[in-house]
Amino acid sequence: MFDTLLSLPLFQGLSPDDLTRILESTRLDFDTVGQGTCLMKQDHPCEALTYVLQGDVALTTQSADRSWSVEETLAVPAVAGLDVLYGRRRNYRYSLTAREETRVLHMDKRTVGALVAYFEVFRINVLNMLTSSIARREQLTWLPAEIGLEGRIRSFMKTHVEHPAGQKVFYISQLQLGNYLGEDKRRISKALHHMQETGLLRLERRSIAVPHFEELMKHEFNN
C-alpha cells in the first residue's frame, strides 16, 4: 500500500512518517470493481475523488444536448473529480466505466479537506494538479487557428478530449461535424476520407475512431 500511494501524484513527496499517519488516521476506501461498473456519471454531483489504480477504463464525455459523445481510454493511474470537488460547479464533467476488473481508491470530500489542511506536501500537489489543468485549458483557447478543413477537424477534436494521446472514438455524424465547423457534409466527408487514407483515423458508422491521437496531433496538413 505504501508503494501504491507514493506512486500517485497527490501523495508524491510525503515522508514515510506522514504516510503512516495518514494510513492510521484516515479512511482510504480501496475497492475492486468488475467489468461494466460505472465509477462516475457525467453531470452527477461529485462527493469524492476517484483514483483509478489499475485496469482499463473508458472516459466518456457527452455534448450538452446528448446528441454526440467522445470515448477515450483513461491513462492509469489517474485521479478524477479533483477539479469539481469544490467550487461553484460540482458535477462530474465526464463518465468513467470499467472495461475490465479495475482497482480504485475513493477519497470523500471530508478526507481530502483534512489532508489538504494538515499536510503541506499534499496541499501543494493538489494546487499543482489544479493549476496545470487550468493552464492547459486556457492554452487551447489561444492556439493559432488551423488552416484548411482537415486542420480544423483536428482542432475540433483537440478541444473536445481530456488527454491528447491514445485512442479516441468520436460518436458524431458527419452532418453534425459539418454543422459545428460550418461546412457542407460532402466537404467534411471528403476531408475525413483523405485523413483515413493517410492512416490518421478510421471511419465507422456514425463514429470516427482515432487509434493514436498523438499521431494526429503532430501530422502536418497541406493547406
KEKE-736629 format. One line per field, with one value per residue (C-alpha): residue number from 1; residue in three letters; y, x, z. Coordinates in nm, 4 decimals. Example, Ala and Ser with C-alpha at 12.3 -4.5 7.8 and 13.67 -1.06 7.14 Angstrom:
nr: [1	2] .
rest: [Ala	Ser] .
y: [-0.4500	-0.1060] .
x: [1.2300	1.3670] .
z: [0.7800	0.7140] .
//
This chain:
nr: [1	2	3	4	5	6	7	8	9	10	11	12	13	14	15	16	17	18	19	20	21	22	23	24	25	26	27	28	29	30	31	32	33	34	35	36	37	38	39	40	41	42	43	44	45	46	47	48	49	50	51	52	53	54	55	56	57	58	59	60	61	62	63	64	65	66	67	68	69	70	71	72	73	74	75	76	77	78	79	80	81	82	83	84	85	86	87	88	89	90	91	92	93	94	95	96	97	98	99	100	101	102	103	104	105	106	107	108	109	110	111	112	113	114	115	116	117	118	119	120	121	122	123	124	125	126	127	128	129	130	131	132	133	134	135	136	137	138	139	140	141	142	143	144	145	146	147	148	149	150	151	152	153	154	155	156	157	158	159	160	161	162	163	164	165	166	167	168	169	170	171	172	173	174	175	176	177	178	179	180	181	182	183	184	185	186	187	188	189	190	191	192	193	194	195	196	197	198	199	200	201	202	203	204	205	206	207	208	209	210	211	212	213	214	215	216	217	218	219	220	221	222	223] .
rest: [Met	Phe	Asp	Thr	Leu	Leu	Ser	Leu	Pro	Leu	Phe	Gln	Gly	Leu	Ser	Pro	Asp	Asp	Leu	Thr	Arg	Ile	Leu	Glu	Ser	Thr	Arg	Leu	Asp	Phe	Asp	Thr	Val	Gly	Gln	Gly	Thr	Cys	Leu	Met	Lys	Gln	Asp	His	Pro	Cys	Glu	Ala	Leu	Thr	Tyr	Val	Leu	Gln	Gly	Asp	Val	Ala	Leu	Thr	Thr	Gln	Ser	Ala	Asp	Arg	Ser	Trp	Ser	Val	Glu	Glu	Thr	Leu	Ala	Val	Pro	Ala	Val	Ala	Gly	Leu	Asp	Val	Leu	Tyr	Gly	Arg	Arg	Arg	Asn	Tyr	Arg	Tyr	Ser	Leu	Thr	Ala	Arg	Glu	Glu	Thr	Arg	Val	Leu	His	Met	Asp	Lys	Arg	Thr	Val	Gly	Ala	Leu	Val	Ala	Tyr	Phe	Glu	Val	Phe	Arg	Ile	Asn	Val	Leu	Asn	Met	Leu	Thr	Ser	Ser	Ile	Ala	Arg	Arg	Glu	Gln	Leu	Thr	Trp	Leu	Pro	Ala	Glu	Ile	Gly	Leu	Glu	Gly	Arg	Ile	Arg	Ser	Phe	Met	Lys	Thr	His	Val	Glu	His	Pro	Ala	Gly	Gln	Lys	Val	Phe	Tyr	Ile	Ser	Gln	Leu	Gln	Leu	Gly	Asn	Tyr	Leu	Gly	Glu	Asp	Lys	Arg	Arg	Ile	Ser	Lys	Ala	Leu	His	His	Met	Gln	Glu	Thr	Gly	Leu	Leu	Arg	Leu	Glu	Arg	Arg	Ser	Ile	Ala	Val	Pro	His	Phe	Glu	Glu	Leu	Met	Lys	His	Glu	Phe	Asn	Asn] .
y: [0.0000	0.2325	0.1856	0.2298	0.5594	0.7010	0.6398	0.8648	1.2354	1.3542	1.1618	1.2088	1.3792	1.2739	1.1282	0.7686	0.9091	1.1309	0.8432	0.6226	0.8918	0.9103	0.5336	0.5177	0.8125	0.8393	0.6119	0.5304	0.3291	0.0806	-0.1265	-0.3676	-0.3385	-0.5610	-0.5030	-0.2602	-0.0833	0.2898	0.4677	0.8125	0.9622	1.2875	1.5720	1.3811	1.5561	1.4992	1.3942	1.2191	1.1774	0.8557	0.7282	0.4587	0.2491	-0.0429	-0.1588	-0.0489	0.2393	0.4248	0.8013	0.9279	1.2915	1.3775	1.7017	1.9269	1.8099	1.4446	1.4169	1.3115	1.1973	1.1164	0.7989	0.7859	0.5297	0.6658	0.6508	0.4957	0.5617	0.8716	1.0818	1.2044	1.4668	1.6977	1.9943	1.9713	1.8535	2.2148	2.5391	2.6593	2.3718	2.0421	1.7947	1.5442	1.6585	1.3034	0.9415	0.6603	0.2947	-0.0082	-0.2238	-0.4982	-0.5709	-0.2428	-0.1339	0.2064	0.4305	0.6587	0.9637	1.1559	1.5356	1.5399	1.3236	1.5380	1.8516	1.7063	1.6013	1.9444	2.1127	1.9010	1.8049	2.0823	1.8463	1.7093	2.0657	2.1653	1.8550	1.9458	2.3019	2.1813	1.9482	2.2122	2.4887	2.2546	2.1601	2.5251	2.6295	2.3533	2.4541	2.8229	2.7480	2.5732	2.8937	3.0869	2.8426	2.9648	2.8867	2.5776	2.6435	2.4059	2.1824	1.8841	2.1085	2.2495	1.8967	1.8213	2.1434	2.0447	1.7050	1.8508	2.0834	1.8012	1.5454	1.5241	1.3997	1.4489	1.0986	0.7411	0.6016	0.8164	0.7445	1.0366	0.9235	1.2034	1.2085	1.3875	1.6157	1.7163	1.7746	1.9878	2.1945	2.2644	2.3706	2.5500	2.3184	2.1151	1.7444	1.6498	1.8523	1.7028	1.3528	1.4195	1.5548	1.2641	1.0052	1.1683	1.1584	0.7913	0.7221	0.8731	0.6436	0.9161	0.7905	0.5217	0.5962	0.3772	0.4018	0.7305	0.7347	0.8402	0.6390	0.7888	0.4992	0.7183	1.0763	1.1835	1.0932	1.3155	1.5990	1.6021	1.5467	1.8326	1.9051	2.0681	2.3997] .
x: [0.0000	0.2935	0.4361	0.0926	0.0234	0.3708	0.3346	0.0256	0.0743	-0.1304	0.0909	0.4302	0.6830	0.5200	0.7588	0.7117	0.6093	0.3425	0.2128	0.1963	-0.0062	-0.2452	-0.2982	-0.3505	-0.5883	-0.7664	-1.0151	-0.8951	-1.1584	-0.9829	-1.2109	-1.2033	-1.4899	-1.5962	-1.6322	-1.9108	-1.9106	-1.9828	-1.7283	-1.8796	-2.1580	-2.1374	-2.3406	-2.3926	-2.2749	-1.9091	-1.8755	-1.5387	-1.2180	-1.1826	-0.8300	-0.8077	-0.5076	-0.5156	-0.7354	-0.8856	-1.1307	-1.3354	-1.3768	-1.6883	-1.7910	-2.1314	-2.2330	-2.4762	-2.7690	-2.6586	-2.6512	-2.2855	-2.0009	-1.6304	-1.4898	-1.1276	-0.9077	-0.8074	-0.4331	-0.3912	-0.3108	-0.5285	-0.7382	-1.0836	-1.3059	-1.0435	-1.1484	-1.5145	-1.4884	-1.5158	-1.6322	-1.9476	-1.9731	-1.9574	-2.0819	-1.8669	-1.7623	-1.7461	-1.8327	-1.5925	-1.6747	-1.4573	-1.3860	-1.2321	-1.1698	-1.0368	-0.8811	-0.9826	-0.9361	-1.2195	-1.1485	-1.4512	-1.4586	-1.4016	-1.0898	-0.9454	-1.0113	-0.8338	-0.5287	-0.5084	-0.5300	-0.2711	-0.0128	0.1611	0.3006	-0.0470	-0.1818	0.0937	0.0254	-0.3447	-0.2626	-0.0124	-0.2664	-0.5396	-0.3216	-0.1812	-0.5334	-0.6440	-0.3341	-0.3853	-0.7467	-0.6619	-0.3779	-0.6179	-0.8166	-0.5079	-0.3503	-0.3127	-0.6115	-0.5720	-0.5693	-0.7573	-1.0549	-0.8501	-0.6678	-0.9965	-1.1276	-0.8177	-0.8700	-1.2303	-1.1160	-0.8315	-1.0625	-1.3024	-1.0683	-0.9281	-0.5854	-0.4359	-0.2909	-0.4108	-0.7222	-1.0349	-1.3740	-1.5980	-1.9604	-2.0689	-2.2185	-2.0515	-2.3559	-2.3149	-1.9437	-2.0190	-2.2669	-2.0028	-1.7485	-1.9912	-1.9078	-2.1083	-2.1354	-1.9774	-1.6636	-1.6460	-1.6751	-1.4006	-1.1645	-1.2327	-1.1766	-0.8447	-0.7433	-0.8422	-0.6249	-0.3265	-0.3888	-0.4839	-0.8351	-1.0882	-1.4430	-1.7190	-2.0979	-2.1779	-1.8364	-1.4785	-1.2033	-0.8581	-0.6221	-0.3285	-0.4272	-0.0651	-0.0028	-0.2920	-0.1532	0.1895	0.0753	0.1460	-0.1512	-0.1220	-0.3097] .
z: [0.0000	0.0742	-0.2751	-0.4354	-0.2583	-0.3146	-0.6884	-0.7047	-0.7827	-0.4840	-0.2400	-0.4025	-0.1761	0.1505	0.4061	0.5311	0.8709	0.7137	0.5065	0.8159	0.9954	0.7002	0.6916	1.0679	1.0989	0.7627	0.5944	0.2437	0.0600	-0.1695	-0.3904	-0.6831	-0.9321	-1.2182	-1.5901	-1.6780	-1.3417	-1.3670	-1.1481	-1.2021	-1.4133	-1.6059	-1.4501	-1.1234	-0.8035	-0.7137	-0.3495	-0.3647	-0.5581	-0.7559	-0.8091	-1.0755	-0.9722	-1.2167	-1.5017	-1.8322	-1.8008	-2.0628	-2.0204	-2.1995	-2.2431	-2.3897	-2.5553	-2.3680	-2.5834	-2.5592	-2.9392	-2.9665	-2.7439	-2.7241	-2.5708	-2.4561	-2.2858	-1.9464	-1.8805	-1.5347	-1.2594	-1.2730	-1.0360	-1.1375	-0.9795	-0.8328	-1.0479	-0.9443	-0.5837	-0.4622	-0.6184	-0.7918	-1.0389	-0.8511	-1.1110	-1.2956	-1.6430	-1.7834	-1.7072	-1.6191	-1.6876	-1.6108	-1.9167	-1.7042	-1.3366	-1.2021	-0.8725	-0.7399	-0.4378	-0.3243	-0.1064	0.0173	0.0378	0.4134	0.3830	0.1049	0.3091	0.6127	0.4107	0.2451	0.5868	0.7703	0.5070	0.3160	0.0504	-0.0213	-0.0435	-0.2882	-0.5002	-0.5207	-0.6247	-0.8863	-1.0443	-1.0481	-1.1908	-1.4578	-1.5648	-1.5783	-1.7740	-2.0322	-2.0949	-2.1218	-2.3617	-2.6002	-2.6477	-2.7619	-3.0051	-3.3667	-3.5856	-3.8031	-4.1785	-4.4065	-4.3345	-4.2144	-3.9721	-3.8459	-3.7914	-3.5850	-3.3882	-3.3132	-3.1872	-2.9832	-2.7921	-2.7023	-2.5441	-2.1920	-2.2966	-2.6476	-2.6767	-2.7053	-2.8692	-2.9142	-3.0681	-3.1679	-3.1860	-3.4144	-3.7618	-4.0490	-4.0695	-3.7035	-3.7507	-4.0547	-3.8543	-3.5891	-3.8496	-4.0791	-4.3696	-4.6190	-4.5354	-4.8710	-4.7958	-4.4459	-4.5933	-4.8481	-4.5805	-4.3446	-4.6166	-4.7037	-4.3372	-4.3316	-4.6368	-4.4557	-4.1567	-3.9087	-3.8396	-3.9251	-4.0367	-3.8987	-3.8915	-3.7101	-3.5469	-3.6144	-3.4482	-3.3922	-3.2995	-3.1953	-3.1190	-3.0783	-3.4433	-3.5476	-3.3347	-3.4965	-3.8562	-4.0984	-4.3210	-4.6600	-4.6722] .
//
